[in-house]
């Protein structure tokens, strides 16, 4: 009787694990399984504001609107454009005349409308197909790097390919750091 009881207990544990693996509230597979150790706010979602400044003319201030922008709010897109040597106004619509040549070169083979939605759907299908084995999902093992390994670029093979093609790669590190000494 004790052996039959152990077998039933083992079977019940296996069934409970199988059922717990099937009952997931997530609609999309999560390959990274990163989670915070605290229940506090996400520090990466908070943007610090710029310092407050006294305006030269109070009449020039815009009327306050609910949900509107504040002069002390940061504009990450404009800051990135400025940091990369561009103009913040270029992030707000039409392509400036100085950048039209590069845009024409980049789009010379055409544009695909809705590319972001297409890529998001393809990535979701890829993640669903590669979301890990049963126990990896149960124990939330990180399977991100294994799932995307077929898409990873071998940097040294690519560097050798460019060097064989005759392209100078002066900024690339040597294959063996000890050989550079």
C-alpha positions in Angstrom: 0.0 0.0 0.0 2.8 2.6 0.7 4.3 2.0 -2.7 0.9 2.6 -4.4 0.5 5.8 -2.3 3.9 7.1 -3.4 3.0 6.4 -7.0 -0.3 8.3 -6.7 1.5 11.2 -4.9 4.1 11.4 -7.7 1.4 11.2 -10.4 -0.5 14.0 -8.6 2.6 16.2 -8.5 3.3 15.6 -12.2 -0.3 16.5 -13.1 -0.2 19.7 -10.9 3.1 20.8 -12.6 1.6 20.1 -16.1 -1.6 22.0 -15.3 0.4 24.9 -13.8 2.5 25.2 -16.9 -0.6 25.4 -19.1 -2.3 28.1 -17.0 -0.5 31.2 -18.0 -2.0 34.7 -17.9 0.5 35.9 -20.6 -0.8 36.2 -24.1 2.7 36.6 -25.6 5.7 34.5 -24.9 8.3 36.2 -22.7 11.8 34.9 -23.5 13.8 37.1 -21.2 11.8 36.7 -17.9 13.3 39.9 -16.4 11.4 41.0 -13.3 12.1 43.5 -10.6 12.8 42.4 -7.0 10.6 45.2 -5.7 7.0 46.3 -6.3 8.0 49.9 -6.8 7.8 52.0 -10.0 9.9 51.2 -13.1 12.8 53.7 -12.9 13.3 53.6 -16.6 9.8 54.8 -17.4 10.4 58.1 -15.5 11.9 61.0 -17.5 13.5 63.7 -15.4 12.3 67.2 -16.3 14.5 70.1 -17.4 15.3 72.8 -14.9 12.6 75.5 -14.5 13.4 78.8 -16.2 11.9 82.2 -15.7 10.4 83.3 -19.1 11.4 86.7 -20.5 7.8 87.5 -21.4 4.9 85.9 -19.5 2.5 86.9 -22.3 4.4 84.5 -24.7 3.6 81.5 -22.5 1.1 79.0 -24.0 -2.2 78.6 -22.3 -2.2 75.5 -20.0 -4.1 72.6 -21.5 -4.9 69.3 -19.8 -2.6 66.6 -21.1 -0.5 69.2 -23.0 3.2 69.6 -23.0 5.1 71.5 -20.4 8.1 73.7 -21.3 10.1 71.7 -18.7 9.2 68.3 -20.3 11.9 66.5 -22.1 11.6 65.5 -25.8 13.7 62.4 -26.2 13.3 62.4 -30.0 14.6 65.9 -30.3 17.4 65.2 -27.9 18.5 62.1 -29.9 18.4 64.1 -33.1 20.6 66.9 -31.6 23.0 64.4 -30.1 23.5 62.7 -33.5 24.2 66.1 -35.1 20.7 66.6 -36.6 18.0 69.2 -36.1 15.2 68.6 -33.6 12.7 70.1 -36.1 13.4 67.2 -38.5 11.7 64.7 -36.1 8.4 66.4 -36.5 7.3 65.8 -40.0 8.7 66.7 -43.4 12.2 65.8 -44.3 14.5 68.9 -44.4 16.1 69.7 -47.8 19.6 68.9 -46.5 18.5 65.3 -45.6 16.5 64.5 -48.8 19.4 62.9 -50.6 20.1 60.4 -47.9 16.4 59.6 -47.6 16.2 59.1 -51.4 19.3 56.7 -51.2 17.8 54.7 -48.3 14.4 54.3 -50.0 15.8 53.7 -53.6 14.4 50.1 -53.6 11.0 51.2 -52.3 9.2 51.3 -49.0 7.0 48.7 -47.4 4.0 50.2 -45.7 3.2 48.8 -42.3 6.7 47.3 -41.8 6.6 47.7 -38.1 3.3 45.8 -37.7 4.6 43.1 -40.1 7.8 42.7 -38.1 6.0 42.7 -34.8 3.7 39.9 -36.0 6.6 37.9 -37.4 8.5 38.3 -34.2 5.5 37.2 -32.1 5.2 34.1 -34.2 8.9 33.4 -33.8 8.7 33.8 -30.0 5.7 31.5 -29.8 7.6 28.9 -31.8 10.7 29.2 -29.6 9.3 29.9 -26.1 11.2 27.1 -24.4 10.5 23.7 -23.2 7.9 22.8 -20.5 10.2 23.0 -17.5 11.9 26.2 -18.9 8.5 27.9 -19.0 7.6 26.5 -15.5 10.8 27.8 -13.9 11.0 30.9 -16.1 14.4 30.1 -17.6 15.8 32.8 -19.9 15.7 31.3 -23.4 16.1 34.6 -25.3 19.6 34.0 -26.6 19.0 30.4 -27.6 15.8 31.4 -29.4 17.4 34.2 -31.5 20.8 32.3 -32.0 20.0 31.5 -35.7 19.6 35.3 -36.3 22.9 36.3 -34.6 25.7 37.7 -36.6 29.1 36.1 -36.2 31.1 39.3 -35.9 34.5 37.7 -36.6 33.2 35.9 -39.7 31.7 39.1 -41.0 34.9 41.0 -40.3 36.9 38.4 -42.2 34.4 38.6 -45.1 34.8 42.4 -45.4 38.6 42.2 -45.1 38.7 39.5 -47.9 36.7 41.9 -50.0 39.4 44.5 -49.6 37.5 46.9 -47.2 39.8 48.6 -44.7 38.5 47.8 -41.2 40.8 50.0 -39.1 38.3 50.5 -36.2 37.7 46.8 -35.8 39.5 45.0 -33.0 42.0 42.3 -33.9 40.9 38.7 -33.7 43.3 37.9 -30.9 43.9 40.8 -28.4 47.2 39.2 -27.4 48.5 39.4 -31.0 48.1 43.2 -30.9 50.7 43.6 -28.1 
